[in-house]
């Protein structure tokens, strides 16, 4: 490997995080970057809501923040043009959607293809969209979970990178299941970001590749412990 290629793989990656609310997944990323577990730096946090507590988390970590509210724009298309321009200002190597409650336009998604990831609270392709925990309970499922995936034009339909499972017990409420899922989110999301920053993870021809090989279903789904390649 040439010195130039080596430096590209080891250089700290610029991570941009988009949020709408509490920002608990943002906090785990900030903590992992600060401890050196992720070879990257959160260079900015953008929210579509001025009251998002994640903005407080970012400011306390010394990270630049920006607010871009829908109310400032006449249409979704105008909003996404402004959002893309704002995102480009941070020159991100990776865009992390961490509870960003907006459907992004196809043009914006294509602009960041292969360098934008999302975490969704279900075992995709099950329960795309909202209210996933309640839907899993009502369906009588015995397990639920979270999925990290590359973002494509299909809502919650990009190639899955990693999943974590949790049990659903009789009598569980949606809030109880959500809390169980969130614990796993805080484990798998930083891990996927770590893979990307190390140059191990890519999207190619509609598939998620780790170390040059497409992730198989048994490798994408984990319980409390990761499989060998997940380390």
C-alpha positions, 0 to 999 in steps of 0.5 A: 500500500502506498503512503498516500493510500495509507494516509487516506485510510488513517486520516480522521474522517469528518462526520456530520450528524443530522438530528431532530430530538434528544440526540442520544445516538449523537452522544454515543458518537461524540463519546466514541470519537472523544475516546479514540474508538472512532477514527473521526470527528463530529464536525457539525450537527444540523437540526430541523428543530430549534428545541432539539436537546441534541443541540445542547449535547453538541455545544457542550462537546464544542461541536458547531451547530446549525438550525434549518427549520422547514418554516423558513421555506415555501416548499420541501424542494427549496428546503432540501436545496438549502439543506444540501448546501449547508451540509456541503459547507461541513465537507463531510466524509460521512453523514449520520442521520440520528433521529432526523425526522424528515424524508430527504429528496432523491437529489439530496440522497444521490448527492451523498450516496455511499456516505450517508447512513441511518438507524431505523428502529426495526429489523428491516425490511420489517416496519419501515416508517413510523410507530415501529415498536407498537406495530411489532407488538400488535403483530405478535412478534417475539423479537424486534430491534434496530437496523443501520443501513445506507440511505437510498432513495427508497424510504428505509430501503437502503442496504442493511449494514448491521442489525441488533435484536431484542426480545418482546415480552408479553405485556410490554408497552411500546415505550418498554420495547423502545428503551430496550432497542435504544440500548442496542442502537447505542452499540451498533451505530458507533460500530458501523461509523467506526467501520466506515471511518476505518475504510472497511465499509462501503456501498457498492452496486446496491450492497453493503460491503465490509472488508470488500465482501458483501455482508451476509444475513447472519453477519448483519444480525447480532444479539448481545455479542457481535460475530467475529467480523463485527469487531 
